[in-house]
Amino acid sequence: MSTRTDAPTRREQILKEAARLFAERGFHGVGVDEIGAAVGISGPGLYRHFPGKDAMLAELLVGISGRLLDGGRRRVAEADGVPEQVLSSLIDGHIDFALDDRPLITLHDRELDRLRDSDRKLVRQLQRQYVELWVDVVRKLHPETGEGQVRAAVHAVFGLLNSTPHLGSYGNGLPGRAAMEDLLRKLANGAFASLS
């Protein structure tokens, strides 16, 4: 989801590989030596960047929740309050996340309960704020629809978009990224259009 063009830092490389490995084999199925090997450093060398696997998991899950919220707020501001543009931009941003950060979706689904209470509460708080961005714009587009129904529709669209880890790899019958992006956009817009 990042728009940066510079090379990732060592810390970012570690987090990316940790997310991939945790998603593939589970948090307890991966050791620091494996994460280190994936980025070309010794397992103990990871401790220069993180105090341990728990800290990596917390940074991954809190970090993605914060990035989604920050990106959503930026998209709302850039669309100048035009609800159709805001919703379109929010959908595009979440599709980018769903297609580009699939291991983080898997990780969230499987490992959120492994976080310390304070980190888990922070993730939930950030997620609630992100949901509220969407609910606000969808209510502006569908003022005749009750808040509960709008909220349910937002969560249903998240479920739809966040199902991408279950699709497998591109190829093998799965459309390429551009076609998948287009399909997800149509499905999300169709879901919200059904509120009318």
N, C-alpha and C positions, 0 to 999 in steps of 0.2 A: 504494500500500500504506500510505501515511501516514494516520494517524488525526487529524492536526492539522487544525484548522478555520481557522487564520489564513492570511492571504494568503502565497503563496510569496515568498521573498526574490528579489532580482534574480539572485543566484547560482543559485538553484534554477530560475528561469525560463530562464536561459542553459543549464543542464544539460539541462532538459527539451527545449528546442528543438534543442540539439546532438544529443541522442539520436535525436530524430525525424528530423532531417536526415541524420545519419550512417547510420541504418537505411534510409532511403529511397534515398540516393545513394552510400553508402560513405564511409569516412573521407576518402579523398583526393579525393572528388568534391564536397566542401563546403569553402568558404573561410570565414575568420573574418568577412568582410563579410556573408555570407549569414546566419550565426548572429546577428550583431549586428542585422541588419535584422529578423530574426524576433522579436527582443525589444525593438526600438525604440531601439537605440543604435548608434553607429558601430562598425565592425569593430575599429579600434584601441582603442575604449572597453572592449572585452572584456579587454584586458590589465590593466585595473585589478582584474579578478576572477580571471583565470587567466593563467599565463605563456604559454600557447599551446594549440593543439588537443590535443596529446599529454596535457597535464595534465587537460583536460576528459575525454578518453577514459579516463584512469586513474581519475579520480574517479568517473566513471559506473560502471565495471566493478568497481572495488574497493568502491565505495559500495553497490551493489546486493547484492554478496556479503555484505558486513557487515550490511546491513539484514535480509537473509533469515536469517542466523545469529542476530542479536539478537532478531528477531521469533520465531524458532523456540524459542530459549531462554526467552523470556517466555511463550510458549504452553505449554511444558512445565511451567514453574513454576506458571502459573495453573490448570492442569488437576489439580494436586495429586497427580500421579503415577498417576492412573487411566489405564491404557494406552489404552482405547477413546476416552476424552475427549481424550487427548493426540494420538492419531493423527487424530481428527476435526478438531481445532483446527489441526494442522499442514497437513492437506489444505486446509482453508478458507483458511489464510494463503497457501499457495502458489497456490491458484486465484486469489486476489485479485491476487497478483503477476503471474500468467500472463495475466490479462485486463486489468489496468490498466497494466502496464509492458511491453507487447509490443515496443516498439522496443528495449528493453534486452536482450531475448532475442535479437533479430536481431543487435544490435550485438555481443553476446557471441559468438555463433556465427561472425560474420564477422571481427571485429576483435581478438579476444583476443591473437592472435599479434603484434599491433602494439605491445603494451605493452612497457615495459622489463622485463627479466628479473625484477627485484625486485618489480615490481607484479604481473606474471603469477604469480609464485610465491605472492604474498600472496593473490591471487584463488583459486588452487588450494587453498591452505591453509584459507581460510575455507569454501570449498565442501566440502572433506573433512569439516570439523567439522559442517557442516550435514547432510551425508549421515549422519554417525554419530548425530546426534539421531534421525533417522528409523529407522535400522537398529536402534538400541537399543529403541525403542518397538515396532517390528514384531516383533522377536525375543521381547519380552515377551508379545505377543499370539499368537505362533506358536512356542512353545518347541521344538516337535518338528521345526521346519524348520531346515535347516542355514544357517549364517551366509552362505555364498556365495549360496545361493538367495534369501535375504532381501535381500542387497545387490543382487543382480540385479533383484529385484522393485522395490526403491526406485528404482534408476536407470531402470527401464522406466516407472514412474509419472511420474518427472520428465520423461522423453521425451514421454510422453503429454500432460502438462500444459503443457510448454514448446513444444508444437506450435502453440499459438494464433496466432502471427504468420502462419502459412500458411493461416489460415482466411479471410482477407479481412475486409471490413467487415461490421458488423451490418446486417441487411437483406439484400437480394439472396439470399434463401433461408437465410442464417445466422440461427440463433435469436438473440433479444435477449440482453442480458447475463445477466439472471436465469435464463433457460432454459439458457444456455450454462454458467453456474455449476453448476446442478443436474445437467446432463449430465456435466460433468467430475467432479463429486463422485461420481456413481454409477459412472463408469468407474474412478476411482481405488480406490474401496472394493471394486469387483468384482475388480480386479487383486489386491488384498491378500487378499480372501476366497479366491481360488483357491489360496492357499498351504496351506489346510486340507486 
